Amino acid sequence: MTTTTQPGARPAAGETLAASARALTKTYGRGDAQVHALRGVDLDLPRGRFTAIMGPSGSGKSTLMHCLAGLDHVDGGTVTVAGTDLGSLDDDALTVFRRERIGFVFQAFNLLPMLTAYQNIVLPLELGGRPVDDAVRDRAHALVETLGLADRLGHRPAELSGGQQQRVAIARALVTGPELLFADEPTGNLDSETSAEVLEHLRRSVRDLGQTVVMVTHEQGAASYADDVVTMRDGRIA
Ligand SMILES: Nc1ncnc2c1ncn2[C@@H]1O[C@H](COP(=O)(O)OP(=O)(O)OP(=O)(O)O)[C@@H](O)[C@H]1O
C-alpha cells in the first residue's frame, strides 16, 4: 500500500484517470451555521486502482464522495469523470450519467428480497433498458466468478450471509461496467471476518477486472486493502 500525501500534485494523466477534482469547495448553511465541508480539494483517481478515503467524522469524506459521484452539486471547482465535466450536465443528463457510468455500494445492502441473487445483479440492466447481449453476459459471468457467487445465484437475499449479500450488491453495482465504483462504509454492517472477505473480493475486482474503486471508511484495517489512501481533515486533503 502507498499513502498518497498530495494526490493533487500529480500531473494530470489524461486517459489514465478515471476521475479528477480541482479546487472543490462546498459550503452548507449560512451565517453562524455555515460549515465549510470542502475547502479546496484537488484529487486524481487513476484508472484501475483502489483508493480509500479516510479521516475523522465531519472531515468531509461523504461530501467529497457525493460530489465526485454527481450526487451533490459543488459550490466551486470542477469534477471530471471519464473525461466528462459533471458541471456541464443538467440534472437529467447527470442522472443518466450516474446510472450508466457510476456504481454505488452502501453499508446497507439494499437488495430486493423477492428476487434471486442473479435477478438482483442484472436488475440495473433491465431498469436501464439495455439489451442483455453476449458482452453483457460475459461481464456478468466474470463478475460472478470474481466475487465468488457462482453457487449462490438462485438464492434469495434471506438465504445468503451478510458477506454474500454485500458481494451481490457489488456485482449489481458493477454489472453496467461503470467507470467508477463508490463504496461508502461497505463493511460497516459486517463482522471482521466477513469484512475481510468482502474487501478481498473488492480488491479482486480491481486486480482481475481493472475496476476503479473509491471507498470511504473509518477503519484503518479496511483502508489497508486499498492501493492509495487519501486522508481528509477539515475539508482538505491532509
Ligand atoms: N446536508 C448538510 N447540511 C449541513 N451540514 C452538512 C450537511 N452534510 C454534511 N454537513 C456537514 O459538513 C461537514 C462534513 O460532513 P461529511 O458528512 O462530509 O463528513 P464525513 O467525514 O463523511 O463524516 P462521517 O465520518 O461522520 O460520516 C460536517 O461538519 C457536517 O456536519
The ligand as a Gaussian input file, in Angstrom:
#p B3LYP/6-31G(d) Opt

LIG

0 1
 N      -26.722000      18.443000       4.354000
 C      -25.923000      19.052000       5.227000
 N      -26.295000      20.206000       5.822000
 C      -25.493000      20.854000       6.688000
 N      -24.253000      20.411000       7.017000
 C      -23.828000      19.272000       6.466000
 C      -24.631000      18.530000       5.547000
 N      -23.925000      17.445000       5.169000
 C      -22.748000      17.491000       5.818000
 N      -22.679000      18.598000       6.602000
 C      -21.528000      18.998000       7.432000
 O      -20.384000      19.053000       6.604000
 C      -19.238000      18.532000       7.283000
 C      -18.668000      17.340000       6.519000
 O      -19.622000      16.268000       6.580000
 P      -19.362000      14.857000       5.922000
 O      -20.605000      14.060000       6.103000
 O      -18.852000      15.027000       4.545000
 O      -18.192000      14.283000       6.848000
 P      -17.660000      12.782000       6.967000
 O      -16.179000      12.891000       7.033000
 O      -18.242000      11.935000       5.898000
 O      -18.246000      12.369000       8.381000
 P      -18.698000      10.922000       8.938000
 O      -17.446000      10.111000       9.006000
 O      -19.243000      11.224000      10.292000
 O      -19.725000      10.372000       8.002000
 C      -19.722000      18.163000       8.688000
 O      -19.426000      19.235000       9.535000
 C      -21.227000      18.002000       8.516000
 O      -21.893000      18.293000       9.710000

